[in-house]
Amino acid sequence: MSENPYVRAAALSDLEEDTPKRVEIDGVPVSLVRTEGEVFAINDICSHANVSLSEGEVEDCAIECWLHGSSFDLRTGKPSGLPATRPVPVYPVKIEGDDVLVSVTQES
């Protein structure tokens, strides 16, 4: 087991409010979202259509899939409407200075 599962994903100053940023952490596609004074990390692949969530819109602490319109809560990964029915993984985030650290090794 790794002593520090958190890795630097981006600089906080590189994240624009309500604009998702796609990064890859240990081979895992992640969408970073800065909104409502917090930074969230959610798996970047929609559970319904296998497309990138980071290309979608952010509103009310949710990210919307651009292809079919399903929204996922950035805090829980749960979809708020059809066609998606399965949640997507969310990952813990730490902010240290200007570094955004994310752990993708959490248990689901």
C-alpha positions, 0 to 999 in steps of 0.5 A: 500500500502506498504511503501517499496515494495523492498525486499532483493533478494540476495547479489550482491557478490553472482551473477556471471556475465551472470549466472542467479540465481533463487530466490522467492520473495513473492511467485513469481519466479524471475531470477536475472541476472548480466550482462553488469554492471547491475542487472536485475530481470525477472519473471523466468517462460517462457511465452511459455512453463512454464519452468524456465528461470534461467536454460537458457543462458544469452547473449546480455542482453537477457535470452534464454529459454533452452527448445525451444530457445526463448530469452527475453530482460532482460530490457523489458521482450519482446521475440525476437523470436518464439516460445514465443510471450508474454513478461514475467514481469520484476521487478525494481531493486535497489542495496544498498551496497551488497544487491540486492533489487527487487520489485515484486509489480509493476503494469504490 
